[in-house]
Amino acid sequence: MSIPPARPARLLLAAVLGAGLAVGPLAAPAAHAADPVTINLLNLNDFHGRIAKDTTVQFAGTIEKSRAQYGEANTLLLSAGDNIGASLFASATQDDQPTIDVLNALDLAASAVGNHEFDKGFADLTDRVIDGGANATWDYLGANVYKTGTTTPVLPEYGVYTVAGVSVGVIGVVTQETPSLVSSLGIKGLTFGDPVQAVNRVAAQLTDGNTANGEAQVVVAEYHEGAPDSASDSVDLDTEIARSEVFAHIVEDTSAKVDAIFTGHTHQTYAWDAPVAGGGTRPVLQTGSYSANVGQILLSVDPATGDVLDHSASLIPRTTDAADDLAGTYPRAQRVSDVVTAALAYADTVGNKKIGRLRADVTTAYSGGSYVGGVYTGGTRDDRSKESALGNLVADALLKTLKPGASGGAQIAMVNPGGLRAELLYTPGTTETRKKGVITYAMANSVLPFVNNLWTTTLTGAQLKDVLEEQWQPESASRPYLQLGLSKNVRYTYDSSAAAGSRITGIWVNNKRVTDDATYRVGSFSFLLAGGDNFTTFADGSDTKDSGLVDYQAWIAYLTKHSPVKPSFDKHGVQVQAAATAAVGEEYPISLSGLDLTSLGAPANTRLSVTVGGKTVARNVTVTDGAAAFSVTLPNTGAVVVKARPSGTVVRIPVAIGKAEATVYGKAESRTVKKGSPVRFRVQTAPLGTGVWVTGKVKVFIGNRVVARATLRKGNFGTKSVTISRAALKRYGRGTVVATAKLVTSPDTQPTDLKVLTLTIT
């Protein structure tokens, strides 16, 4: 197999839906014996059981239009995985059988396994989805899924298909992160190896001339792994290679024997021409997710030699043609329509049951929107790097469910953002029949579709800190940061500029600061507490117990009992940059950021107030873009608490405030007094800070004997007259004595001598 000479890399499609193609599709060549043939590779990824009115049949129609254009014999339909799992209610309620039926109807030839294919365990994949009653008729490929301790794949590594008279080998691999993305119990005995090494091994096998181990003229790699998430509207190949070692490994290290690369997992949209080691380029493509696009790679191939002479890549947006028209034109689309109609009818019967009400949208974090009229609007759902109203609400539901001792005795609850697969929206969508504000069974189930058991485990305060540190994911992870949802009794502060392991600067549970040796009972999904999503510290918890409860059932029960439900927009985690220690009277600078949520309907904070030990020290501090920088004078050693408006976000500043050292005026003094006369003198101190004065109890000693007492109050402004009575001095004869006035107890000032008075008694 040869690779065409090197030519400039070209961006074939901007990584944003609706952008124009940079390169048009190859024209189908005339049918002459010696002419090159066009191979039309169509691809989907991360379909996630999108069985829905006005999308699924249109998705099928998009595929069938391309098949009609290039011919049945020239077209091969493939997938990069996550066909099932995290599905819409219409599919999830029947264990994804409707999705399997749809892909069977579309004659999907092969698919890489995705991590979601393992959601219910390897046995479910092999015994039900592939070989059991579900009967997926395509080849599920997993060249890098091995029996533990061996290099023996437990799934087929590749499939070979004849397309336009050319043998096309398809190799499937899954992200090496899979053990951190699914329950460890379901994949016990499996190891997930380097996907690139597996692709290269099989590609060499398919092109070594040995027909006994499989041969293919054209080789295609299906990676369930891809370019990392990006909040920007468009990305380019070089940027994504620089951002991700995993993606760079795919692009740069995949064997030159591979002619085309399809990717998935990260829900990105791109179609790029990537340089190949040794010269030439090849296409690298991902369709995004949820059937929004069909990926297309067109290869012009010499049928005699298998040489790829030219190629193009593009994303075909899902057609908006009427479903009935598509079903009437294309037999496969008709079969898909039949499946969808039956699935939706069944889902309506089960799912339209009202279980509760909403007062407003409760959503995941969105990206790409803006604050309109002071309220977050628009954008795209599922920004897993941001805190969300929905994530925190689900955590509250888990805490309520798991708090009873019989259910695990949870004290706090935590939720991974990838577990939230849909929104609770007040206004129905165009395909919904519910009334405004109604929560249906289907809506609730779509939020938590994974069917996780609910567990509890015990973590120390130090381990809880480690869990929050693990929100910053390993460098090899597809997403650099995953924001946990937290029950309302948990707050924390962080400094993202600090070194790894030191970013979490303070944690509070029930308004009490967490110490390393304290213990907390944590409730969550079995997936997360088994160490999923790289939160490995959870797996080190003690006394881990399965409540026997299932996530969506507990969630539905919570929504029913607490109806009507409304969102809370207070942030649980806020970035704070401030000194860890300070003293009373000091000017204390504080910098806050990340005060605003980006869930739909979240308000932009505009003002904040600050209290120290319950005393208000600042009002109406301006907040801009969720950030504020200001200074306050510390009047006491109490807690520094910031409250942002209008969200109601409360931030406790992680600072230990020490008592001040008083500055004393006129400390030394000498006097001559007559025996038996009283002595009156003044103690005077400087302000500790603006408006902050020394207060506390004062005792006057001659030797070890207390001869006078006084109290410095706030209204004394640091100055107090003290009298040693005639009776107190009567016991001392003529001569010299030293009376020392000491500040002995003070809420804000260290003990100190306020006056050393030398008395000469005559």
C-alpha positions in Angstrom: 0.0 0.0 0.0 1.4 3.4 -0.9 0.7 6.8 0.6 0.4 9.8 -1.7 3.2 12.4 -1.7 3.2 15.0 1.0 1.0 18.0 0.4 0.0 20.9 2.6 -2.2 19.9 5.5 -5.7 21.4 5.0 -8.5 22.0 7.4 -11.4 20.3 5.8 -14.1 21.5 8.2 -14.2 24.0 11.0 -15.0 22.3 14.2 -18.4 23.9 14.5 -21.7 22.8 13.2 -22.9 24.5 10.1 -19.5 25.7 8.9 -18.8 25.4 5.2 -16.7 22.6 3.8 -13.2 23.5 2.8 -12.9 20.7 0.3 -15.8 19.3 -1.7 -16.6 15.6 -1.9 -14.9 13.5 -4.5 -16.9 12.8 -7.6 -17.9 9.2 -8.2 -15.6 8.0 -11.0 -16.8 6.4 -14.2 -17.0 2.6 -14.0 -14.0 1.4 -16.1 -12.1 -1.7 -15.2 -8.8 0.1 -14.6 -10.2 3.2 -13.1 -9.8 4.1 -9.4 -12.9 3.4 -7.3 -14.5 5.6 -4.7 -15.0 4.2 -1.2 -17.6 6.0 0.8 -16.9 5.6 4.5 -19.7 6.8 6.7 -19.3 7.1 10.4 -21.1 7.9 13.6 -19.8 8.2 17.1 -21.3 8.7 20.6 -24.8 8.1 19.4 -25.8 7.4 23.0 -29.2 5.9 22.3 -30.6 9.1 20.6 -34.0 7.6 19.8 -36.2 10.7 19.3 -38.8 12.2 17.1 -37.4 14.5 14.3 -33.8 13.4 14.7 -33.4 9.6 14.4 -35.2 9.1 11.1 -33.4 12.3 9.8 -30.1 10.7 10.9 -31.0 7.6 9.0 -32.0 9.6 5.9 -28.6 11.5 5.9 -26.9 8.1 5.7 -29.2 6.8 3.0 -28.8 9.9 0.9 -25.0 9.4 0.8 -25.5 5.7 0.1 -27.7 6.6 -2.8 -25.2 9.1 -4.1 -22.1 6.8 -4.0 -23.8 3.4 -4.3 -24.5 0.5 -2.0 -21.5 -1.4 -3.1 -19.2 1.6 -2.5 -20.5 2.5 1.0 -19.5 1.2 4.4 -21.2 2.4 7.6 -19.0 2.3 10.7 -19.0 3.6 14.3 -16.4 4.8 16.8 -18.4 3.5 19.8 -20.7 4.6 22.6 -23.7 3.6 20.5 -25.5 2.6 23.7 -25.4 3.9 27.2 -26.2 7.3 28.6 -29.3 7.1 26.4 -32.5 9.0 26.0 -35.5 7.6 27.8 -37.0 6.0 24.7 -33.9 3.8 24.4 -32.9 3.4 28.0 -36.3 2.2 29.2 -35.8 -0.9 26.9 -32.1 -1.5 27.7 -31.1 0.2 24.4 -32.9 -2.4 22.3 -34.4 0.4 20.1 -30.9 1.8 19.4 -29.6 -1.7 18.5 -32.6 -2.2 16.2 -32.0 1.2 14.5 -28.3 0.4 13.8 -29.2 -3.1 12.6 -31.7 -1.5 10.2 -29.0 0.8 8.9 -26.7 -2.1 8.3 -23.9 -0.8 10.5 -21.0 -3.1 9.6 -18.6 -2.6 12.5 -18.0 -0.5 15.6 -15.3 0.1 18.1 -16.4 -0.6 21.6 -16.8 2.6 23.6 -16.5 2.9 27.3 -20.3 3.1 27.6 -20.6 -0.3 26.0 -19.2 -1.5 29.3 -21.7 0.5 31.5 -23.5 -2.7 32.6 -20.4 -4.8 32.5 -18.5 -6.9 30.0 -20.8 -9.9 30.5 -23.8 -7.7 29.5 -22.0 -6.6 26.4 -21.1 -10.1 25.3 -24.0 -12.1 26.6 -26.9 -9.7 25.8 -25.9 -7.0 23.4 -23.7 -9.1 21.0 -24.8 -12.8 21.5 -28.0 -12.6 23.4 -31.5 -11.3 22.8 -30.4 -7.8 21.7 -28.5 -9.4 18.7 -26.4 -6.5 17.4 -25.6 -7.7 13.9 -22.5 -5.6 13.5 -19.0 -6.5 14.6 -18.0 -5.0 17.9 -14.2 -4.5 17.8 -11.8 -4.1 20.7 -8.2 -4.7 19.8 -6.8 -3.3 23.0 -9.2 -5.0 25.4 -7.2 -7.9 26.9 -7.7 -10.6 29.5 -5.8 -9.4 32.5 -2.2 -10.7 32.6 -2.2 -11.5 28.9 -2.1 -9.9 25.5 -5.1 -12.0 24.4 -7.9 -9.8 23.1 -11.3 -10.7 24.5 -13.1 -9.1 21.6 -12.6 -9.3 17.8 -9.7 -7.0 16.8 -10.8 -6.2 13.3 -13.2 -6.9 10.5 -12.6 -7.1 6.7 -15.3 -5.9 4.3 -15.5 -5.8 0.6 -16.3 -2.3 -0.6 -16.3 -1.4 -4.4 -14.3 -4.6 -4.9 -11.6 -3.5 -2.4 -11.0 -5.3 0.9 -11.2 -2.8 3.7 -9.9 -3.7 7.1 -11.4 -1.9 10.1 -9.6 -2.0 13.5 -11.5 -0.9 16.6 -10.0 0.3 19.9 -11.3 2.0 23.0 -9.9 4.7 25.3 -7.4 3.5 27.8 -9.3 5.5 30.4 -12.1 3.0 30.4 -11.3 1.6 33.8 -11.8 5.0 35.3 -15.1 5.6 33.4 -17.1 2.5 34.3 -17.7 0.4 37.4 -14.6 -1.7 38.2 -16.9 -4.6 39.1 -18.2 -4.9 35.6 -14.8 -5.2 33.9 -13.0 -7.3 36.5 -10.4 -9.5 34.7 -9.9 -7.1 31.8 -7.0 -4.8 30.9 -7.2 -1.9 28.5 -4.0 -1.4 26.6 -2.4 1.4 24.5 -4.9 1.9 21.6 -2.3 3.1 19.2 0.0 0.1 19.8 -3.0 -2.2 19.3 -4.0 -0.5 16.0 -0.4 -0.6 14.7 -0.1 -4.3 15.6 -3.2 -5.3 13.8 -2.5 -2.9 10.8 0.9 -4.7 10.4 -0.9 -8.0 10.5 -3.5 -7.0 7.9 -0.8 -5.8 5.4 1.9 -8.5 5.9 0.9 -10.6 2.9 -0.1 -13.6 5.0 -3.7 -14.4 4.2 -3.8 -16.8 7.2 -4.0 -13.9 9.6 -6.2 -11.6 7.6 -5.4 -9.2 4.7 -6.8 -5.8 3.7 -6.0 -3.4 0.9 -7.3 -0.4 2.8 -7.0 0.0 6.6 -9.3 2.1 8.7 -8.8 2.8 12.4 -11.8 3.4 14.7 -10.6 5.0 17.9 -13.0 5.6 20.8 -10.7 8.4 21.8 -10.2 11.9 20.4 -9.2 15.5 20.6 -9.9 17.0 24.0 -12.9 19.1 24.9 -12.7 22.7 24.0 -15.0 25.6 25.0 -13.9 27.6 21.9 -16.1 27.8 18.8 -13.4 26.3 16.6 -10.2 24.3 17.1 -7.4 23.3 14.8 -5.3 20.2 14.5 -2.0 21.7 15.8 -3.8 23.2 18.9 -5.4 20.0 19.8 -2.2 18.0 19.4 -0.5 20.5 21.7 -3.3 20.2 24.3 -3.4 16.4 24.5 -0.7 13.8 24.6 -3.3 11.2 24.0 -4.6 12.8 20.8 -1.0 13.6 19.6 -0.2 9.9 20.1 -3.1 8.9 17.8 -2.3 11.5 15.1 1.5 11.2 15.1 2.1 7.6 16.0 -0.6 5.6 14.2 1.1 3.5 11.6 1.3 4.8 8.0 -0.3 1.6 7.0 -3.6 3.1 8.3 -5.3 5.1 5.6 -8.1 6.8 7.6 -8.8 7.6 11.2 -12.2 8.0 12.8 -12.3 9.1 16.4 -14.9 9.6 19.2 -15.4 9.8 22.9 -14.7 13.5 23.4 -17.8 14.8 21.5 -15.8 17.1 19.3 -16.6 18.1 15.7 -13.6 18.1 13.3 -12.4 16.8 10.0 -8.7 17.4 9.5 -6.0 16.3 7.1 -3.1 15.1 9.3 0.5 14.6 8.2 1.7 11.0 8.2 5.2 9.9 9.2 7.2 9.3 6.0 5.1 11.7 3.9 1.6 12.3 2.8 -1.6 13.0 4.8 -4.6 11.2 5.9 -8.0 12.2 7.3 -8.8 12.4 11.0 -12.5 12.9 11.8 -15.0 13.1 14.6 -18.7 13.9 14.2 -19.4 15.4 17.6 -22.2 13.4 19.3 -25.9 12.5 19.4 -26.3 12.0 15.6 -25.9 15.7 14.8 -23.6 14.8 11.9 -22.6 11.9 9.8 -18.8 11.6 9.3 -17.7 11.0 5.7 -14.3 10.0 4.4 -14.1 9.4 0.6 -11.1 7.4 -0.6 -10.1 7.2 -4.3 -8.4 3.7 -4.4 -6.6 1.8 -7.1 -8.6 -1.5 -6.9 -5.6 -3.5 -8.2 -3.0 -2.3 -5.7 -5.1 -0.9 -2.9 -3.2 2.4 -3.1 -5.2 5.4 -1.8 -4.8 8.0 -4.6 -6.7 10.8 -3.0 -9.1 11.4 -0.1 -11.4 14.0 1.4 -13.2 14.3 4.7 -16.3 16.1 5.9 -19.1 16.2 8.3 -22.6 15.9 6.8 -25.1 17.8 9.0 -28.2 15.7 9.8 -30.8 16.5 7.2 -33.9 18.5 8.1 -36.1 16.7 5.6 -39.5 15.4 6.9 -39.3 12.0 8.4 -42.2 10.7 6.4 -40.6 11.8 3.1 -37.3 10.1 4.1 -39.1 6.9 5.1 -41.1 6.9 1.9 -37.9 7.2 -0.2 -35.4 4.9 1.6 -36.4 1.4 2.8 -33.8 1.5 5.7 -35.2 4.9 6.8 -38.7 3.3 6.9 -37.4 0.4 9.1 -35.8 3.0 11.4 -39.0 4.9 11.5 -40.9 1.8 12.5 -38.5 1.2 15.3 -38.6 4.8 16.5 -42.4 4.9 16.4 -42.7 1.8 18.5 -40.1 2.9 21.0 -41.6 6.4 21.5 -45.1 4.9 22.0 -43.7 2.6 24.6 -41.8 5.4 26.2 -44.8 7.6 26.2 -46.8 5.0 28.1 -44.1 4.6 30.7 -42.5 8.0 30.7 -45.3 10.5 30.5 -46.4 9.8 34.1 -46.1 13.1 36.1 -43.8 12.7 39.1 -43.3 16.3 40.2 -43.1 20.0 39.2 -40.5 22.6 38.5 -40.5 26.2 39.3 -37.6 27.0 36.8 -35.0 25.2 34.7 -32.5 23.1 36.6 -29.6 22.4 34.3 -26.0 21.4 34.0 -23.4 24.1 33.3 -23.5 25.6 29.9 -20.7 27.0 27.7 -20.9 29.6 25.0 -23.9 31.5 26.5 -24.0 34.9 28.1 -25.7 36.9 30.9 -28.7 38.7 29.3 -30.4 41.0 31.7 -28.2 39.6 34.4 -29.3 36.0 33.8 -27.3 33.3 32.1 -28.9 32.4 28.8 -28.0 30.3 25.7 -25.0 28.2 25.0 -24.4 24.4 24.9 -25.1 22.0 27.8 -22.8 19.7 29.7 -19.7 21.9 30.5 -18.2 19.4 32.8 -15.5 21.8 34.0 -18.1 24.0 35.7 -20.3 23.7 38.8 -24.0 23.3 38.0 -27.3 23.8 39.7 -28.3 20.3 38.5 -25.2 18.6 39.9 -25.7 20.1 43.3 -29.4 19.2 43.3 -28.7 15.6 42.5 -26.1 15.6 45.3 -28.7 16.9 47.7 -31.1 14.1 46.5 -28.4 11.5 47.2 -27.7 12.9 50.6 -31.4 12.8 51.5 -31.7 9.3 50.3 -28.5 7.9 51.9 -28.6 9.8 55.2 -30.7 7.2 57.2 -28.4 4.7 59.0 -30.0 1.8 57.2 -29.1 3.4 53.8 -25.5 4.1 54.7 -25.6 7.1 57.1 -24.2 9.6 54.6 -23.2 13.0 55.9 -22.3 14.5 52.5 -22.9 13.6 48.9 -20.9 14.1 45.7 -21.8 13.7 42.0 -19.6 13.3 38.9 -20.6 15.7 36.1 -20.5 13.0 33.4 -23.4 11.2 35.2 -25.8 14.0 34.3 -27.1 13.3 30.8 -30.1 15.6 30.4 -31.7 18.8 31.9 -34.8 19.5 33.8 -36.4 22.2 31.7 -39.5 24.2 32.7 -40.8 24.7 29.2 -41.5 21.6 27.1 -39.6 20.9 23.9 -41.4 20.9 20.6 -41.8 17.1 20.7 -43.0 16.9 24.2 -46.7 16.7 25.3 -46.2 17.7 28.9 -47.4 21.0 30.4 -45.0 23.7 31.6 -43.3 22.9 34.8 -44.2 19.3 34.8 -41.5 16.7 35.5 -42.2 13.4 33.9 -40.8 10.0 34.7 -38.9 10.1 31.3 -37.4 13.5 32.1 -36.1 12.4 35.5 -34.8 9.1 34.1 -32.9 10.9 31.3 -30.9 12.9 33.8 -29.6 9.7 35.5 -29.8 6.9 32.9 -26.9 4.7 34.0 -28.6 2.6 36.6 -25.9 2.9 39.2 -26.3 1.5 42.7 -26.0 4.0 45.5 -23.1 3.5 47.8 -21.6 5.1 50.9 -18.0 5.1 52.1 -16.0 6.8 54.8 -13.2 9.3 54.0 -10.9 11.2 56.3 -10.7 15.0 55.9 -7.3 14.5 54.2 -8.9 12.1 51.7 -11.8 14.5 51.1 -9.2 17.1 50.2 -7.5 14.6 47.9 -10.9 13.9 46.1 -11.4 17.6 45.4 -7.8 17.8 44.2 -8.6 15.0 41.7 -11.0 17.3 39.9 -7.8 18.4 38.2 -7.5 15.3 36.0 -4.3 13.4 35.0 -2.5 14.7 31.9 -3.6 11.6 30.0 -7.3 12.3 30.7 -9.5 13.5 27.8 -10.8 16.3 30.0 -8.4 18.3 32.1 -10.9 19.1 34.8 -14.1 17.6 36.1 -16.2 19.6 38.5 -18.0 17.5 41.2 -21.5 18.4 42.3 -21.7 18.7 46.1 -24.6 18.6 48.6 -25.5 22.0 50.0 -23.7 21.4 53.3 -20.3 21.3 51.7 -18.2 24.4 50.7 -14.6 24.7 49.7 -12.1 27.2 48.4 -9.3 26.7 46.0 -6.4 28.4 44.2 -5.9 27.0 40.7 -2.5 28.6 40.5 -1.1 26.6 43.3 0.9 23.4 42.8 -0.9 20.1 42.4 -1.9 18.7 45.8 -2.1 22.2 47.3 -4.9 23.7 45.3 -7.7 23.1 47.8 -7.2 25.7 50.5 -10.2 25.1 52.8 -13.2 22.7 53.1 -16.3 23.2 55.4 -19.0 20.7 56.2 -22.0 22.1 58.0 -20.1 25.4 58.4 -17.3 23.7 60.3 -13.8 23.6 58.8 -12.7 20.1 57.9 -9.6 18.8 59.6 -7.4 16.0 58.2 -8.2 13.5 60.9 -12.0 14.0 60.9 -14.1 11.4 59.2 -17.1 11.8 56.9 -19.6 9.4 55.4 -19.9 10.1 51.7 -22.7 9.0 49.5 -22.6 8.7 45.7 -23.0 6.5 42.7 -21.3 3.1 42.7 -19.3 4.2 39.6 -17.8 7.2 41.4 -17.1 5.5 44.7 -15.3 2.7 42.9 -12.8 5.3 41.7 -14.4 6.2 38.4 -13.5 9.3 36.3 -10.0 9.2 37.9 -11.3 10.0 41.4 -9.2 7.1 42.7 -9.2 8.2 46.4 -12.8 7.2 46.7 -11.7 3.6 46.1 -9.5 3.9 49.3 -12.5 4.7 51.5 -13.4 2.5 54.4 -16.5 0.6 55.3 -17.9 0.9 51.8 -21.5 -0.3 51.6 -24.1 -0.8 48.8 -27.4 0.6 49.9 -29.3 -1.6 47.5 -30.9 1.5 46.0 -30.7 2.5 42.4 -29.8 6.1 41.3 -32.8 6.9 39.1 -35.3 5.4 41.5 -34.0 7.4 44.4 -33.9 10.5 42.2 -37.5 10.1 41.1 -38.6 9.6 44.7 -36.8 12.7 45.8 -38.3 14.9 43.0 -41.8 13.6 43.9 -41.4 14.2 47.6 -39.8 17.7 47.2 -42.0 19.0 44.5 -42.0 21.8 43.3 -38.3 21.8 42.7 -36.3 25.0 42.1 -32.7 25.6 41.3 -30.2 26.9 43.8 -27.5 29.2 42.2 -25.1 29.5 45.1 -21.6 28.3 44.3 -20.1 25.6 46.5 -16.5 26.0 45.3 -15.0 29.5 44.8 -11.4 30.5 43.9 -9.9 32.5 46.8 -6.5 34.1 46.7 -5.6 35.5 50.1 -3.0 35.1 52.9 -3.5 32.0 55.1 -2.6 34.0 58.2 -3.3 37.5 59.4 -3.6 39.6 62.6 -6.3 41.7 64.0 -6.1 45.3 62.8 -4.4 44.4 59.5 -5.6 45.5 56.1 -6.4 42.1 54.5 -6.6 41.8 50.7 -8.9 39.2 49.2 -9.3 38.2 45.6 -12.3 36.1 44.6 -13.2 34.6 41.2 -15.6 31.9 39.9 -18.5 33.3 41.8 -21.1 32.8 39.1 -22.8 29.6 37.8 -23.4 29.1 34.1 -26.5 27.0 34.5 -29.5 28.4 32.7 -31.2 31.1 34.7 -28.2 31.7 37.0 -27.8 35.3 38.0 -24.6 37.3 37.5 -23.5 38.4 40.9 -23.1 42.2 41.2 -22.3 42.9 44.9 -20.9 41.3 47.9 -20.6 42.0 51.6 -18.0 40.8 54.1 -18.3 40.0 57.8 -15.5 39.1 60.3 -16.7 37.4 63.4 -20.2 38.5 62.6 -19.2 42.2 62.3 -19.9 43.7 58.9 -16.7 45.2 57.5 -17.6 45.8 53.9 -20.8 46.4 52.0 -21.6 46.6 48.3 -18.3 45.5 47.0 -18.6 45.4 43.2 -18.5 42.0 41.5 -17.5 41.9 37.8 -17.6 38.8 35.6 -17.8 36.7 38.8 -14.7 38.2 40.4 -13.9 40.8 43.0 -10.7 42.1 44.6 -10.8 44.2 47.8 -9.3 44.7 51.2 -10.9 44.8 54.7 -9.6 45.7 58.1 -9.8 42.8 60.4 -11.6 43.8 63.7 -11.4 40.5 65.5 -10.2 36.9 65.2 -13.5 35.6 64.0 -14.4 33.9 60.7 -14.2 35.9 57.5 -17.4 35.3 55.5 -18.3 36.8 52.1 -21.8 36.7 50.8 -22.5 37.4 47.1 -25.7 38.9 45.7 -28.0 38.0 44.2 -27.0 34.3 44.1 -26.6 34.0 47.8 -23.2 32.4 47.4 -21.4 32.2 50.8 -17.6 32.0 50.8 -15.6 31.3 54.0 -12.1 32.6 53.7 -9.4 30.1 54.8 -7.5 32.4 57.1 -6.3 32.0 60.7 -6.4 35.5 62.3 -4.1 36.0 65.3 -4.4 38.6 68.0 -2.7 41.9 67.5 0.3 43.3 69.3 -0.7 46.5 71.0 1.3 49.7 70.5 1.4 51.5 73.9 1.9 55.2 74.5 3.6 56.5 77.7 4.3 53.1 78.9 6.9 54.1 81.6 6.1 56.7 84.2 7.3 57.8 87.6 5.5 59.7 90.3 5.9 60.9 93.9 2.8 60.4 96.1 1.9 60.9 99.7 1.3 57.8 101.8 -2.4 56.9 102.0 -3.3 58.9 98.8 -5.0 57.3 95.8 -3.1 57.2 92.4 -4.9 57.8 89.1 -3.1 57.2 85.8 -4.0 56.6 82.2 -3.2 53.7 79.9 -3.2 54.6 76.2 -2.8 52.4 73.1 -2.7 53.1 69.4 -5.5 51.9 67.1 -4.9 48.3 65.9 -6.3 49.4 62.5 -8.8 51.7 61.0 -11.6 51.8 63.5 -10.2 48.9 65.5 -9.1 49.5 69.1 -7.6 47.4 71.9 -10.2 46.0 74.3 -10.0 43.6 77.2 -9.4 43.3 80.9 -6.7 45.3 82.7 -5.1 44.4 86.0 -2.6 46.4 88.0 0.0 44.5 90.0 2.4 45.5 92.7 4.5 42.4 93.0 2.0 39.5 92.7 -0.8 41.4 94.3 -3.7 42.9 92.2 -4.2 46.4 93.4 -6.6 47.7 90.7 -8.8 46.5 87.8 -10.3 48.2 84.7 -11.9 47.3 81.4 -11.0 48.7 78.0 -14.1 48.8 75.9 -14.6 49.7 72.2 -15.9 53.1 73.2 -12.7 53.9 75.2 -10.8 54.2 71.9 -7.8 52.5 73.4 -7.5 54.8 76.4 -8.6 54.3 80.0 -8.1 56.0 83.3 -7.2 53.6 86.1 -7.2 54.3 89.9 -5.2 52.6 92.6 -7.3 53.2 95.7 -6.1 54.7 99.0 -7.0 51.3 100.6 -4.9 49.4 98.1 -1.8 51.6 98.7 -2.2 51.8 102.5 -0.3 48.6 103.1 2.8 50.0 101.4 5.2 52.1 103.6 7.4 54.9 102.5 9.8 54.1 99.7 9.6 53.0 96.1 7.1 50.4 94.6 6.4 49.5 91.0 2.8 49.2 89.8 2.4 47.4 86.4 -0.9 47.6 84.5 -1.3 44.5 82.3 -3.7 43.7 79.6 -4.4 40.2 80.8 -7.3 39.0 78.6 -8.4 40.4 75.3 -10.4 39.0 72.3 -8.2 40.7 69.8 -4.9 41.7 71.4 -2.0 39.7 72.9 -1.4 40.2 76.6 1.0 43.0 77.2 2.2 45.6 79.7 0.2 48.9 79.3 1.9 50.9 82.0 5.0 50.5 84.3 4.5 53.1 87.0 7.2 53.7 89.5 5.8 55.2 92.7 7.9 57.0 95.4 5.8 57.1 98.5 6.6 59.8 101.0 
